[in-house]
Amino acid sequence: MFDLLFSKRFLPIGVIMPDSPLQHVDEEFRRILKLLNGPAHTPVHQLTPAAARAQAEYLFQGPSVQAVGRQDDLVAQTNAGDIPCRLYHPQPGERLPLLVYYHGGGWVLGNLDSAHGLTASLAARSGCAVLSVDYRLAPENPFPAAVEDAMAALEWATDSAESLSIDKTRIAVGGDSAGGNLAAVVSILARDAGGPAVQYQLLIYPATDAACNTRSMDRFAEGLVLEKKDMFWFWSHYCDDRSVRENDVRASPLRVADAGGLPPAYCLLAELDPLIDEGQAYADRLEAAGVAVTCRRVPGAIHAFLGFWQVSSLADRELTLAAKAVAAALG
């Protein structure tokens, strides 16, 4: 299915109503939306988790991306259990900075393979090693299992720095969507625990507030990849206690009492994303606490846009900028 995108045999865009958010979508993404909103796609909130995973694999499986340098599938043996990981090391034999990366998918979808294009490309473009983490998914493993795995993988990477050939004094965390949520949460937990030392956080259209009551959540509620009903579906599978998910900082990092002392952040936000307001609110919260923040609001972009970097010049540019920001931060 996704071959239609990567072969550039796009479907016609069709008529766009003048009051629709679609009129502001970048043209390349309009064509992507035409395909994703077609008969082969069922809104996630109408599916079971198993069916949603199968649909995501069918729709989003693109051409393979060749990793630069070495690529190893590993198992992080931690107190949280065995966590599958994939290490991308662009310069074997060299001790490199490390980006620990958590994939998106609403804590319900996604795996090492779905993240491969992004993680391999981040490693190649940043020159840093990247450790992709296959954390446990909900609803089989509800909150806080993903958080526990995310933190445990970071600790394991730090403890295994020598064998991984990485520099444990130059570590960043990052992720997209639900993975951006986990990266933000891990940064808070690591600060509060006194380590591991996180030098930078790459937050790509992160989910930061389970309340889902922002203006953008209503403005972009339907038809733009991620829908408002999808977010409630994801949150209910991840943490079905609304009071917990809206108040526990491990679920909603925007609820952090004090953002001071958190790592500098690169926040990449999509202009036409239901999550943009909560992502911006988190960036503002960090900045107000004295944290150095680079926040990019990308015009015409939709949620998950970075994953389309092979068919979108806009996404390709933003991926390079994000990778360079990580490289510059880690030195």
C-alpha positions, 0 to 999 in steps of 0.5 A: 500500500505504502509503495504508492507513496514511495513510487510517487504514483500519487492519487489525485488530491481532490476538492478541498473545502475553503474552511478546511484545515486541509487547505493549509497542508503542504501539497506533498502531505495532501497527497499522502492524506488522500491515500491514508484517508482512502478505503484501505484506512480505518480510523484507529479508534474504531479498531482493536489494538491487534487490528490497528497494529496490522493496519499500521504495518500495512500502510506504513511499511516503506522501502528499506533504509540501509544503516550507515556503519554497524547495526546490531539487534541487542537485548538490554537485560534490566531490572524491568526485564529484557528489552529488545533494542537496536543499535545504530553505530555509524563509526564502528570502533569510535566512541560516539555520543548516543541518542536513546530513541523511543518510537511513536505509536500511542504506546500501543503501536510500533516497534524497532522495524517501524522506527527503523527509517527514522532511527537509521537516518538520525544516526547517519545524519547526526554522526551519533550512535542511536539506540532504538528501544522496543518498550512494552506496549499497551494494553497488554502492558499498561502504564507505567510499563513503557516508562519503566522500560524507557528508563531502564534502557537509558540506564542500561545504555549508560552502564554498557557504554564501553561495550556499546562504544559510546560516550556516557557523558554525551547522551541524549534522549528522543522520540516522536509522539508517544516516544516524545512523551517517554523522552520527556518523562525519562528526562524528568525521572533522570533529573530527579534520580540524579542520573543518568545524565541526559544532555539533550532531549529531542521531542518530536510532536510529543504528547505531553498532556492526557487531558486532550482539551487544547484548541488544536485538539478540537481544530484538527480533530479529524482527517489529519492522520491523528484524530482526537478520538484516536488520542482518547483511544490511545490514552484509554489503552495506555492508562485507563484511569483518567485521573492518573494519566492527567495528573501523574507526571510519568504520563503527562510531563506537562504536569511537572511541578518544576521544570528547572534543571531539565536538559536543553530541548529541541521541540519539533512541532507540526502546524496542523497536528492535534498535539501542537498546542500541548507540545508548544505548552511544554516547550514554553514550560521548559523555557520559562524554567530557564531551560534552553529550547529550540522550538520549530513549528513547521508550517503545512506539516501534519502529525507523524510527518517526519516519517515521510522524509523519503517522499517529502522534501519538507520532512527530509529537511526537518529530519536533517535539522533535527539530527544536526541539532542533536550532533551540535548539542552532544559535541 
